[in-house]
């Protein structure tokens, strides 16, 4: 693989990470157990895409088993049952530190479709044969985060 190709993948990954809003976490834990639990779900999602991003950028050595594990864990997180984690009545304004938009419960099919998109983008990462392939699969993966955040995540809490 050429250095230029690797650099290209790294730039794309940096862009994906910058635009998907991964940095939106906070040090304080929600006093609402449901909100705290789904924040943990999202933190786990962020951790695993971070592993893949590090491989794509060449910061972590490519390891087929690690890539597959990260991709499969992402898919598993995307398929978690939503009833407990995304319980009604925990939207932004109603529950401490929640940035979940009320639309999540008004348009449950659209919200489910966004998790489906994350699952599919994660499974597409399974079998990525080298760092460049991981980089190539990062775009759709980051797009799945962004697509949901833009529609269903509310404004930052100051
Ligand atoms: C199906 C929708 C959906 C998808 C897909 C999604 N997110 Fe989220 N994410 C949300 C919502 C909604 C919130 C706000 C939840 C809240 O504050 O209660 C959130 C919050 C977060 C947070 C903040 C967690 C915290 O501790 O406050 C991080 C980090 C995050 N997402 C990362 C990601 C990453 C990385 C991806 C993609 C790999 C992703 N998300 C995919 C809906 C989604």
Backbone and ligand atoms as CSV (ligand in chain L), in Angstrom:
chain,resi,resn,atom,element,x,y,z
A,1,UNK,N,N,0.847,-1.193,0.000
A,1,UNK,CA,C,0.000,0.000,0.000
A,1,UNK,C,C,0.885,1.246,0.000
A,2,UNK,N,N,0.508,2.226,-0.791
A,2,UNK,CA,C,1.330,3.428,-0.873
A,2,UNK,C,C,1.081,4.344,0.316
A,3,UNK,N,N,2.070,5.169,0.590
A,3,UNK,CA,C,1.957,6.113,1.706
A,3,UNK,C,C,0.817,7.098,1.416
A,4,UNK,N,N,0.720,7.486,0.141
A,4,UNK,CA,C,-0.321,8.438,-0.255
A,4,UNK,C,C,-1.703,7.891,0.038
A,5,UNK,N,N,-1.859,6.624,-0.237
A,5,UNK,CA,C,-3.150,5.970,-0.002
A,5,UNK,C,C,-3.479,5.964,1.490
A,6,UNK,N,N,-2.460,5.657,2.290
A,6,UNK,CA,C,-2.643,5.602,3.744
A,6,UNK,C,C,-3.000,6.990,4.265
A,7,UNK,N,N,-2.277,7.991,3.757
A,7,UNK,CA,C,-2.517,9.365,4.168
A,7,UNK,C,C,-3.956,9.758,3.804
A,8,UNK,N,N,-4.347,9.348,2.596
A,8,UNK,CA,C,-5.710,9.653,2.147
A,8,UNK,C,C,-6.734,9.051,3.086
A,9,UNK,N,N,-6.515,7.814,3.469
A,9,UNK,CA,C,-7.446,7.144,4.377
A,9,UNK,C,C,-7.459,7.858,5.717
A,10,UNK,N,N,-6.285,8.246,6.188
A,10,UNK,CA,C,-6.185,8.929,7.479
A,10,UNK,C,C,-6.940,10.239,7.481
A,11,UNK,N,N,-6.829,10.974,6.389
A,11,UNK,CA,C,-7.522,12.263,6.292
A,11,UNK,C,C,-9.024,12.047,6.316
A,12,UNK,N,N,-9.465,11.049,5.573
A,12,UNK,CA,C,-10.903,10.753,5.535
A,12,UNK,C,C,-11.402,10.364,6.923
A,13,UNK,N,N,-10.611,9.581,7.624
A,13,UNK,CA,C,-10.995,9.139,8.964
A,13,UNK,C,C,-11.064,10.329,9.915
A,14,UNK,N,N,-10.072,11.210,9.824
A,14,UNK,CA,C,-10.067,12.388,10.700
A,14,UNK,C,C,-11.329,13.215,10.448
A,15,UNK,N,N,-11.702,13.332,9.188
A,15,UNK,CA,C,-12.908,14.085,8.828
A,15,UNK,C,C,-14.148,13.425,9.392
A,16,UNK,N,N,-14.206,12.107,9.234
A,16,UNK,CA,C,-15.353,11.347,9.735
A,16,UNK,C,C,-15.478,11.565,11.236
A,17,UNK,N,N,-14.361,11.476,11.940
A,17,UNK,CA,C,-14.397,11.598,13.393
A,17,UNK,C,C,-14.770,13.020,13.792
A,18,UNK,N,N,-14.286,13.994,13.033
A,18,UNK,CA,C,-14.584,15.389,13.370
A,18,UNK,C,C,-16.062,15.704,13.148
A,19,UNK,N,N,-16.648,15.130,12.105
A,19,UNK,CA,C,-18.010,15.529,11.757
A,19,UNK,C,C,-19.076,14.678,12.441
A,20,UNK,N,N,-18.708,13.525,12.948
A,20,UNK,CA,C,-19.740,12.649,13.515
A,20,UNK,C,C,-20.123,13.051,14.941
A,21,UNK,N,N,-19.371,13.966,15.523
A,21,UNK,CA,C,-19.720,14.471,16.854
A,21,UNK,C,C,-19.373,13.510,17.967
A,22,UNK,N,N,-18.258,12.821,17.838
A,22,UNK,CA,C,-17.870,11.856,18.875
A,22,UNK,C,C,-17.464,12.562,20.162
A,23,UNK,N,N,-17.042,13.796,20.005
A,23,UNK,CA,C,-16.482,14.487,21.166
A,23,UNK,C,C,-17.578,15.018,22.087
A,24,UNK,N,N,-18.817,14.645,21.800
A,24,UNK,CA,C,-19.919,15.241,22.541
A,24,UNK,C,C,-20.201,14.629,23.896
A,25,UNK,N,N,-19.245,14.017,24.506
A,25,UNK,CA,C,-19.534,13.424,25.809
A,25,UNK,C,C,-19.195,14.406,26.923
A,26,UNK,N,N,-19.505,14.041,28.124
A,26,UNK,CA,C,-19.371,14.937,29.269
A,26,UNK,C,C,-18.854,14.126,30.450
A,27,UNK,N,N,-18.250,14.829,31.385
A,27,UNK,CA,C,-17.672,14.145,32.539
A,27,UNK,C,C,-18.749,13.767,33.553
A,28,UNK,N,N,-19.831,14.522,33.566
A,28,UNK,CA,C,-20.860,14.304,34.586
A,28,UNK,C,C,-21.834,13.221,34.114
A,29,UNK,N,N,-22.218,12.368,35.041
A,29,UNK,CA,C,-23.140,11.281,34.713
A,29,UNK,C,C,-24.576,11.748,34.965
A,30,UNK,N,N,-25.481,11.340,34.098
A,30,UNK,CA,C,-26.882,11.705,34.298
A,30,UNK,C,C,-27.411,11.061,35.570
A,31,UNK,N,N,-28.277,11.795,36.293
A,31,UNK,CA,C,-28.905,11.229,37.492
A,31,UNK,C,C,-30.046,10.296,37.102
A,32,UNK,N,N,-30.398,10.297,35.810
A,32,UNK,CA,C,-31.436,9.393,35.303
A,32,UNK,C,C,-30.750,8.105,34.831
A,33,UNK,N,N,-31.095,6.988,35.438
A,33,UNK,CA,C,-30.387,5.728,35.168
A,33,UNK,C,C,-30.507,5.302,33.704
A,34,UNK,N,N,-31.651,5.555,33.104
A,34,UNK,CA,C,-31.849,5.178,31.699
A,34,UNK,C,C,-30.945,5.998,30.785
A,35,UNK,N,N,-30.906,7.294,31.045
A,35,UNK,CA,C,-30.064,8.178,30.233
A,35,UNK,C,C,-28.596,7.803,30.428
A,36,UNK,N,N,-28.205,7.547,31.677
A,36,UNK,CA,C,-26.813,7.163,31.948
A,36,UNK,C,C,-26.470,5.869,31.211
A,37,UNK,N,N,-27.403,4.932,31.188
A,37,UNK,CA,C,-27.145,3.643,30.532
A,37,UNK,C,C,-26.993,3.806,29.023
A,38,UNK,N,N,-27.843,4.632,28.409
A,38,UNK,CA,C,-27.687,4.777,26.940
A,38,UNK,C,C,-26.482,5.629,26.602
A,39,UNK,N,N,-26.086,6.520,27.501
A,39,UNK,CA,C,-24.822,7.230,27.284
A,39,UNK,C,C,-23.676,6.221,27.294
A,40,UNK,N,N,-23.764,5.239,28.176
A,40,UNK,CA,C,-22.731,4.190,28.192
A,40,UNK,C,C,-22.755,3.398,26.885
A,41,UNK,N,N,-23.947,3.124,26.375
A,41,UNK,CA,C,-24.060,2.431,25.081
A,41,UNK,C,C,-23.317,3.250,24.005
A,42,UNK,N,N,-23.588,4.544,23.969
A,42,UNK,CA,C,-22.957,5.402,22.957
A,42,UNK,C,C,-21.447,5.524,23.191
A,43,UNK,N,N,-21.046,5.536,24.465
A,43,UNK,CA,C,-19.607,5.578,24.767
A,43,UNK,C,C,-18.919,4.316,24.244
A,44,UNK,N,N,-19.598,3.188,24.377
A,44,UNK,CA,C,-19.059,1.917,23.864
A,44,UNK,C,C,-18.957,1.974,22.338
A,45,UNK,N,N,-19.966,2.547,21.727
A,45,UNK,CA,C,-19.951,2.732,20.272
A,45,UNK,C,C,-18.743,3.599,19.895
A,46,UNK,N,N,-18.576,4.697,20.621
A,46,UNK,CA,C,-17.462,5.606,20.344
A,46,UNK,C,C,-16.104,4.942,20.537
A,47,UNK,N,N,-16.009,4.117,21.570
A,47,UNK,CA,C,-14.751,3.410,21.832
A,47,UNK,C,C,-14.381,2.509,20.650
A,48,UNK,N,N,-15.380,1.770,20.148
A,48,UNK,CA,C,-15.083,0.812,19.076
A,48,UNK,C,C,-14.770,1.486,17.747
A,49,UNK,N,N,-15.456,2.586,17.449
A,49,UNK,CA,C,-15.100,3.275,16.199
A,49,UNK,C,C,-13.726,3.931,16.367
A,50,UNK,N,N,-13.380,4.256,17.605
A,50,UNK,CA,C,-12.049,4.802,17.880
A,50,UNK,C,C,-10.950,3.790,17.575
A,51,UNK,N,N,-11.209,2.527,17.921
A,51,UNK,CA,C,-10.247,1.451,17.618
A,51,UNK,C,C,-10.057,1.353,16.102
A,52,UNK,N,N,-11.191,1.339,15.384
A,52,UNK,CA,C,-11.126,1.214,13.922
A,52,UNK,C,C,-10.443,2.430,13.304
A,53,UNK,N,N,-10.747,3.606,13.837
A,53,UNK,CA,C,-10.127,4.830,13.335
A,53,UNK,C,C,-8.623,4.817,13.535
A,54,UNK,N,N,-8.190,4.300,14.686
A,54,UNK,CA,C,-6.746,4.244,14.964
A,54,UNK,C,C,-6.053,3.292,13.994
A,55,UNK,N,N,-6.717,2.182,13.660
A,55,UNK,CA,C,-6.147,1.239,12.683
A,55,UNK,C,C,-6.083,1.914,11.313
A,56,UNK,N,N,-7.167,2.580,10.929
A,56,UNK,CA,C,-7.209,3.233,9.614
A,56,UNK,C,C,-6.136,4.300,9.487
A,57,UNK,N,N,-5.863,4.988,10.592
A,57,UNK,CA,C,-4.866,6.070,10.553
A,57,UNK,C,C,-3.440,5.564,10.736
A,58,UNK,N,N,-3.291,4.259,11.005
A,58,UNK,CA,C,-1.959,3.710,11.199
A,58,UNK,C,C,-1.422,3.954,12.605
A,59,UNK,N,N,-2.262,4.425,13.511
A,59,UNK,CA,C,-1.824,4.647,14.900
A,59,UNK,C,C,-1.819,3.335,15.681
A,60,UNK,N,N,-2.609,2.379,15.188
A,60,UNK,CA,C,-2.652,1.053,15.805
A,60,UNK,C,C,-2.371,0.058,14.684
A,61,UNK,N,N,-1.514,-0.935,14.973
A,61,UNK,CA,C,-1.177,-1.908,13.936
A,61,UNK,C,C,-2.427,-2.680,13.510
A,62,UNK,N,N,-2.545,-2.928,12.212
A,62,UNK,CA,C,-3.681,-3.706,11.710
A,62,UNK,C,C,-3.626,-5.112,12.299
A,63,UNK,N,N,-4.758,-5.553,12.805
A,63,UNK,CA,C,-4.883,-6.895,13.373
A,63,UNK,C,C,-6.293,-7.369,13.015
A,64,UNK,N,N,-6.363,-8.396,12.180
A,64,UNK,CA,C,-7.653,-8.842,11.646
A,64,UNK,C,C,-8.649,-9.165,12.756
A,65,UNK,N,N,-8.171,-9.814,13.821
A,65,UNK,CA,C,-9.076,-10.218,14.897
A,65,UNK,C,C,-9.628,-9.002,15.646
A,66,UNK,N,N,-8.769,-7.996,15.851
A,66,UNK,CA,C,-9.205,-6.779,16.542
A,66,UNK,C,C,-10.235,-6.022,15.705
A,67,UNK,N,N,-9.984,-5.933,14.410
A,67,UNK,CA,C,-10.906,-5.223,13.516
A,67,UNK,C,C,-12.258,-5.938,13.512
A,68,UNK,N,N,-12.210,-7.248,13.406
A,68,UNK,CA,C,-13.458,-8.003,13.382
A,68,UNK,C,C,-14.208,-7.854,14.708
A,69,UNK,N,N,-13.478,-7.906,15.817
A,69,UNK,CA,C,-14.121,-7.781,17.128
A,69,UNK,C,C,-14.769,-6.406,17.283
A,70,UNK,N,N,-14.051,-5.366,16.868
A,70,UNK,CA,C,-14.600,-4.008,16.987
A,70,UNK,C,C,-15.848,-3.866,16.126
A,71,UNK,N,N,-15.779,-4.389,14.899
A,71,UNK,CA,C,-16.923,-4.277,13.976
A,71,UNK,C,C,-18.125,-5.052,14.511
A,72,UNK,N,N,-17.872,-6.242,15.036
A,72,UNK,CA,C,-18.988,-7.054,15.549
A,72,UNK,C,C,-19.579,-6.455,16.810
A,73,UNK,N,N,-18.738,-5.890,17.667
A,73,UNK,CA,C,-19.280,-5.239,18.868
A,73,UNK,C,C,-20.131,-4.025,18.482
A,74,UNK,N,N,-19.699,-3.304,17.465
A,74,UNK,CA,C,-20.499,-2.164,16.994
A,74,UNK,C,C,-21.861,-2.643,16.503
A,75,UNK,N,N,-21.861,-3.723,15.733
A,75,UNK,CA,C,-23.125,-4.262,15.223
A,75,UNK,C,C,-24.015,-4.719,16.377
A,76,UNK,N,N,-23.397,-5.338,17.390
A,76,UNK,CA,C,-24.169,-5.804,18.552
A,76,UNK,C,C,-24.770,-4.620,19.307
A,77,UNK,N,N,-23.979,-3.563,19.470
A,77,UNK,CA,C,-24.486,-2.372,20.168
A,77,UNK,C,C,-25.645,-1.756,19.397
A,78,UNK,N,N,-25.560,-1.806,18.071
A,78,UNK,CA,C,-26.620,-1.224,17.236
A,78,UNK,C,C,-27.903,-2.039,17.305
A,79,UNK,N,N,-27.783,-3.309,17.677
A,79,UNK,CA,C,-28.979,-4.166,17.694
A,79,UNK,C,C,-29.519,-4.380,19.107
A,80,UNK,N,N,-28.976,-3.676,20.089
A,80,UNK,CA,C,-29.511,-3.812,21.451
A,80,UNK,C,C,-30.981,-3.392,21.470
A,81,UNK,N,N,-31.759,-4.101,22.239
A,81,UNK,CA,C,-33.176,-3.740,22.381
A,81,UNK,C,C,-33.275,-2.313,22.900
A,82,UNK,N,N,-34.172,-1.539,22.297
A,82,UNK,CA,C,-34.235,-0.120,22.651
A,82,UNK,C,C,-35.168,0.192,23.826
A,83,UNK,N,N,-36.052,-0.723,24.168
A,83,UNK,CA,C,-37.088,-0.413,25.162
A,83,UNK,C,C,-36.515,0.077,26.498
A,84,UNK,N,N,-35.444,-0.539,26.953
A,84,UNK,CA,C,-34.882,-0.147,28.254
A,84,UNK,C,C,-34.000,1.093,28.146
A,85,UNK,N,N,-33.206,1.154,27.071
A,85,UNK,CA,C,-32.222,2.235,26.949
A,85,UNK,C,C,-32.820,3.535,26.434
A,86,UNK,N,N,-33.835,3.414,25.578
A,86,UNK,CA,C,-34.454,4.584,24.955
A,86,UNK,C,C,-35.911,4.647,25.405
A,87,UNK,N,N,-36.090,4.592,26.714
A,87,UNK,CA,C,-37.444,4.579,27.276
A,87,UNK,C,C,-38.116,5.942,27.113
A,88,UNK,N,N,-39.396,5.904,26.801
A,88,UNK,CA,C,-40.171,7.124,26.594
A,88,UNK,C,C,-40.155,7.974,27.864
A,89,UNK,N,N,-40.190,9.274,27.708
A,89,UNK,CA,C,-40.192,10.175,28.859
A,89,UNK,C,C,-38.794,10.612,29.268
A,90,UNK,N,N,-37.771,10.222,28.491
A,90,UNK,CA,C,-36.388,10.582,28.843
A,90,UNK,C,C,-35.781,11.501,27.786
A,91,UNK,N,N,-36.650,12.268,27.105
A,91,UNK,CA,C,-36.124,13.163,26.067
A,91,UNK,C,C,-35.449,14.386,26.697
A,92,UNK,N,N,-34.766,15.125,25.842
A,92,UNK,CA,C,-34.065,16.329,26.295
A,92,UNK,C,C,-35.062,17.277,26.961
A,93,UNK,N,N,-34.717,17.765,28.126
A,93,UNK,CA,C,-35.616,18.660,28.855
A,93,UNK,C,C,-36.384,17.919,29.931
A,94,UNK,N,N,-36.658,16.630,29.694
A,94,UNK,CA,C,-37.426,15.826,30.666
A,94,UNK,C,C,-36.510,15.040,31.586
A,95,UNK,N,N,-35.291,14.766,31.139
A,95,UNK,CA,C,-34.359,13.965,31.940
A,95,UNK,C,C,-32.985,14.633,31.928
A,96,UNK,N,N,-32.344,14.602,33.055
A,96,UNK,CA,C,-31.032,15.207,33.279
A,96,UNK,C,C,-30.001,14.773,32.225
A,97,UNK,N,N,-29.385,15.739,31.565
A,97,UNK,CA,C,-28.304,15.546,30.582
A,97,UNK,C,C,-28.725,14.811,29.304
A,98,UNK,N,N,-30.011,14.589,29.128
A,98,UNK,CA,C,-30.455,13.921,27.906
A,98,UNK,C,C,-30.423,14.882,26.728
A,99,UNK,N,N,-29.912,14.382,25.612
A,99,UNK,CA,C,-29.982,15.136,24.356
A,99,UNK,C,C,-30.789,14.350,23.323
A,100,UNK,N,N,-31.607,13.443,23.814
A,100,UNK,CA,C,-32.444,12.641,22.912
A,100,UNK,C,C,-33.659,13.468,22.503
A,101,UNK,N,N,-33.843,13.636,21.202
A,101,UNK,CA,C,-34.986,14.419,20.717
A,101,UNK,C,C,-36.293,13.640,20.880
A,102,UNK,N,N,-37.363,14.363,21.110
A,102,UNK,CA,C,-38.682,13.737,21.260
A,102,UNK,C,C,-39.076,12.964,20.001
A,103,UNK,N,N,-38.498,13.341,18.853
A,103,UNK,CA,C,-38.799,12.669,17.570
A,103,UNK,C,C,-38.473,11.179,17.626
A,104,UNK,N,N,-37.573,10.791,18.516
A,104,UNK,CA,C,-37.210,9.364,18.645
A,104,UNK,C,C,-38.467,8.541,18.916
A,105,UNK,N,N,-39.371,9.098,19.725
A,105,UNK,CA,C,-40.588,8.362,20.104
A,105,UNK,C,C,-41.753,8.676,19.180
A,106,UNK,N,N,-41.638,9.784,18.445
A,106,UNK,CA,C,-42.697,10.126,17.478
A,106,UNK,C,C,-42.482,9.394,16.158
A,107,UNK,N,N,-41.220,9.111,15.835
A,107,UNK,CA,C,-40.888,8.427,14.577
A,107,UNK,C,C,-40.009,7.212,14.883
A,108,UNK,N,N,-40.572,6.225,15.610
A,108,UNK,CA,C,-39.748,5.080,16.032
A,108,UNK,C,C,-39.171,4.274,14.866
A,109,UNK,N,N,-39.891,4.205,13.753
A,109,UNK,CA,C,-39.388,3.434,12.609
A,109,UNK,C,C,-38.158,4.106,11.996
A,110,UNK,N,N,-38.211,5.430,11.918
A,110,UNK,CA,C,-37.074,6.172,11.354
A,110,UNK,C,C,-35.855,6.024,12.273
A,111,UNK,N,N,-36.098,6.047,13.583
A,111,UNK,CA,C,-34.996,5.892,14.543
A,111,UNK,C,C,-34.406,4.484,14.431
A,112,UNK,N,N,-35.281,3.494,14.329
A,112,UNK,CA,C,-34.824,2.106,14.178
A,112,UNK,C,C,-33.998,1.946,12.899
A,113,UNK,N,N,-34.419,2.646,11.847
A,113,UNK,CA,C,-33.702,2.545,10.564
A,113,UNK,C,C,-32.276,3.081,10.701
A,114,UNK,N,N,-32.111,4.087,11.542
A,114,UNK,CA,C,-30.764,4.656,11.744
A,114,UNK,C,C,-29.860,3.660,12.481
A,115,UNK,N,N,-30.434,2.926,13.409
A,115,UNK,CA,C,-29.639,1.885,14.079
A,115,UNK,C,C,-29.344,0.744,13.105
A,116,UNK,N,N,-30.297,0.459,12.224
A,116,UNK,CA,C,-30.094,-0.576,11.196
A,116,UNK,C,C,-28.932,-0.163,10.281
A,117,UNK,N,N,-28.891,1.110,9.935
A,117,UNK,CA,C,-27.813,1.616,9.069
A,117,UNK,C,C,-26.458,1.457,9.774
A,118,UNK,N,N,-26.441,1.697,11.087
A,118,UNK,CA,C,-25.198,1.512,11.847
A,118,UNK,C,C,-24.799,0.037,11.860
A,119,UNK,N,N,-25.782,-0.835,12.048
A,119,UNK,CA,C,-25.494,-2.270,12.045
A,119,UNK,C,C,-24.897,-2.687,10.697
A,120,UNK,N,N,-25.509,-2.234,9.610
A,120,UNK,CA,C,-25.037,-2.648,8.281
A,120,UNK,C,C,-23.645,-2.105,7.981
A,121,UNK,N,N,-23.409,-0.850,8.347
A,121,UNK,CA,C,-22.077,-0.271,8.111
A,121,UNK,C,C,-21.029,-0.990,8.960
A,122,UNK,N,N,-21.422,-1.442,10.146
A,122,UNK,CA,C,-20.485,-2.172,11.018
A,122,UNK,C,C,-20.169,-3.538,10.425
A,123,UNK,N,N,-21.199,-4.237,9.953
A,123,UNK,CA,C,-20.979,-5.572,9.386
A,123,UNK,C,C,-20.175,-5.491,8.091
A,124,UNK,N,N,-20.296,-4.377,7.373
A,124,UNK,CA,C,-19.512,-4.189,6.143
A,124,UNK,C,C,-18.019,-4.076,6.467
A,125,UNK,N,N,-17.706,-3.725,7.706
A,125,UNK,CA,C,-16.306,-3.603,8.147
A,125,UNK,C,C,-15.691,-4.975,8.431
A,126,UNK,N,N,-16.527,-5.959,8.732
A,126,UNK,CA,C,-16.024,-7.307,9.043
A,126,UNK,C,C,-15.280,-7.843,7.814
A,127,UNK,N,N,-14.066,-8.289,8.018
A,127,UNK,CA,C,-13.290,-8.845,6.914
A,127,UNK,C,C,-12.438,-7.818,6.189
A,128,UNK,N,N,-12.459,-6.551,6.641
A,128,UNK,CA,C,-11.574,-5.543,6.039
A,128,UNK,C,C,-10.138,-6.063,6.145
A,129,UNK,N,N,-9.475,-6.206,4.989
A,129,UNK,CA,C,-8.244,-7.000,4.934
A,129,UNK,C,C,-6.972,-6.247,5.295
A,130,UNK,N,N,-7.026,-4.922,5.320
A,130,UNK,CA,C,-5.853,-4.141,5.737
A,130,UNK,C,C,-6.318,-2.753,6.194
A,131,UNK,N,N,-5.346,-1.937,6.607
A,131,UNK,CA,C,-5.697,-0.621,7.162
A,131,UNK,C,C,-6.443,0.234,6.140
A,132,UNK,N,N,-6.068,0.100,4.863
A,132,UNK,CA,C,-6.730,0.905,3.831
A,132,UNK,C,C,-8.192,0.494,3.685
A,133,UNK,N,N,-8.450,-0.818,3.794
A,133,UNK,CA,C,-9.835,-1.299,3.696
A,133,UNK,C,C,-10.654,-0.826,4.898
A,134,UNK,N,N,-10.014,-0.794,6.068
A,134,UNK,CA,C,-10.694,-0.262,7.258
A,134,UNK,C,C,-11.026,1.210,7.010
A,135,UNK,N,N,-10.051,1.947,6.469
A,135,UNK,CA,C,-10.262,3.371,6.176
A,135,UNK,C,C,-11.414,3.578,5.213
A,136,UNK,N,N,-11.486,2.723,4.191
A,136,UNK,CA,C,-12.545,2.856,3.192
A,136,UNK,C,C,-13.921,2.607,3.802
A,137,UNK,N,N,-13.982,1.689,4.775
A,137,UNK,CA,C,-15.270,1.360,5.401
A,137,UNK,C,C,-15.643,2.369,6.491
A,138,UNK,N,N,-14.703,3.243,6.856
A,138,UNK,CA,C,-14.968,4.224,7.905
A,138,UNK,C,C,-15.976,5.281,7.468
A,139,UNK,N,N,-15.963,5.613,6.186
A,139,UNK,CA,C,-16.855,6.670,5.692
A,139,UNK,C,C,-18.319,6.356,5.980
A,140,UNK,N,N,-18.799,5.207,5.469
A,140,UNK,CA,C,-20.191,4.828,5.731
A,140,UNK,C,C,-20.487,4.667,7.222
A,141,UNK,N,N,-19.506,4.198,7.969
A,141,UNK,CA,C,-19.697,4.008,9.408
A,141,UNK,C,C,-19.901,5.365,10.099
A,142,UNK,N,N,-19.004,6.286,9.808
A,142,UNK,CA,C,-19.148,7.633,10.369
A,142,UNK,C,C,-20.436,8.297,9.895
A,143,UNK,N,N,-20.803,7.994,8.651
A,143,UNK,CA,C,-22.042,8.541,8.108
A,143,UNK,C,C,-23.263,8.053,8.869
A,144,UNK,N,N,-23.186,6.824,9.354
A,144,UNK,CA,C,-24.305,6.255,10.125
A,144,UNK,C,C,-24.460,6.985,11.462
A,145,UNK,N,N,-23.337,7.348,12.072
A,145,UNK,CA,C,-23.401,8.123,13.325
A,145,UNK,C,C,-24.027,9.488,13.032
A,146,UNK,N,N,-23.451,10.145,12.044
A,146,UNK,CA,C,-23.859,11.507,11.704
A,146,UNK,C,C,-25.338,11.561,11.314
A,147,UNK,N,N,-25.750,10.565,10.515
A,147,UNK,CA,C,-27.132,10.548,10.035
A,147,UNK,C,C,-28.135,10.515,11.167
A,148,UNK,N,N,-27.812,9.769,12.208
A,148,UNK,CA,C,-28.731,9.703,13.345
A,148,UNK,C,C,-28.593,10.937,14.230
A,149,UNK,N,N,-27.361,11.345,14.498
A,149,UNK,CA,C,-27.166,12.508,15.379
A,149,UNK,C,C,-27.856,13.745,14.808
A,150,UNK,N,N,-27.748,13.931,13.494
A,150,UNK,CA,C,-28.358,15.127,12.885
A,150,UNK,C,C,-29.863,15.145,13.061
A,151,UNK,N,N,-30.465,13.981,12.985
A,151,UNK,CA,C,-31.936,13.918,13.053
A,151,UNK,C,C,-32.472,13.772,14.478
A,152,UNK,N,N,-31.746,13.043,15.316
A,152,UNK,CA,C,-32.354,12.649,16.597
A,152,UNK,C,C,-31.607,13.119,17.853
A,153,UNK,N,N,-30.494,13.820,17.679
A,153,UNK,CA,C,-29.760,14.301,18.852
A,153,UNK,C,C,-29.956,15.807,18.960
A,154,UNK,N,N,-30.358,16.230,20.136
A,154,UNK,CA,C,-30.647,17.638,20.364
A,154,UNK,C,C,-29.394,18.461,20.599
A,155,UNK,N,N,-29.591,19.775,20.771
A,155,UNK,CA,C,-28.451,20.687,20.949
A,155,UNK,C,C,-27.655,20.413,22.225
A,156,UNK,N,N,-26.408,20.823,22.172
A,156,UNK,CA,C,-25.487,20.683,23.317
A,156,UNK,C,C,-26.080,21.321,24.563
A,157,UNK,N,N,-25.807,20.715,25.702
A,157,UNK,CA,C,-26.251,21.274,26.978
A,157,UNK,C,C,-25.048,22.040,27.562
A,158,UNK,N,N,-25.235,23.315,27.818
A,158,UNK,CA,C,-24.098,24.134,28.326
A,158,UNK,C,C,-23.887,23.909,29.804
L,1,LIG,C1,C,-29.832,5.515,15.904
L,1,LIG,C2,C,-29.251,6.753,16.329
L,1,LIG,C3,C,-27.817,6.888,16.654
L,1,LIG,C4,C,-26.732,6.300,16.030
L,1,LIG,C5,C,-26.717,5.369,14.835
L,1,LIG,C6,C,-25.563,6.776,16.725
L,1,LIG,N1,N,-25.915,7.608,17.744
L,1,LIG,FE1,FE,-24.681,8.447,19.108
L,1,LIG,N2,N,-26.263,9.331,20.031
L,1,LIG,C7,C,-27.572,9.271,19.608
L,1,LIG,C8,C,-28.397,10.091,20.454
L,1,LIG,C9,C,-29.885,10.289,20.304
L,1,LIG,C10,C,-27.551,10.634,21.433
L,1,LIG,C11,C,-27.968,11.524,22.609
L,1,LIG,C12,C,-28.458,10.598,23.727
L,1,LIG,C13,C,-28.763,11.300,25.012
L,1,LIG,O1,O,-28.120,12.337,25.351
L,1,LIG,O2,O,-29.627,10.808,25.757
L,1,LIG,C14,C,-26.206,10.132,21.143
L,1,LIG,C15,C,-25.081,10.415,21.898
L,1,LIG,C16,C,-23.791,10.011,21.579
L,1,LIG,C17,C,-22.618,10.288,22.385
L,1,LIG,C18,C,-22.584,11.042,23.709
L,1,LIG,C19,C,-22.745,10.026,24.849
L,1,LIG,C20,C,-22.729,10.694,26.203
L,1,LIG,O3,O,-22.029,10.176,27.098
L,1,LIG,O4,O,-23.406,11.705,26.392
L,1,LIG,C21,C,-21.555,9.747,21.727
L,1,LIG,C22,C,-20.101,9.766,22.169
L,1,LIG,C23,C,-22.058,9.119,20.529
L,1,LIG,N3,N,-23.424,9.286,20.481
L,1,LIG,C24,C,-21.274,8.469,19.593
L,1,LIG,C25,C,-21.767,7.807,18.463
L,1,LIG,C26,C,-20.942,7.197,17.447
L,1,LIG,C27,C,-19.431,7.201,17.435
L,1,LIG,C28,C,-21.783,6.626,16.538
L,1,LIG,C29,C,-21.466,5.841,15.296
L,1,LIG,C30,C,-20.440,4.835,15.318
L,1,LIG,C31,C,-23.134,6.893,16.999
L,1,LIG,N4,N,-23.081,7.621,18.148
L,1,LIG,C32,C,-24.268,6.430,16.369
L,1,LIG,C33,C,-28.038,8.533,18.559
L,1,LIG,C34,C,-27.276,7.730,17.716
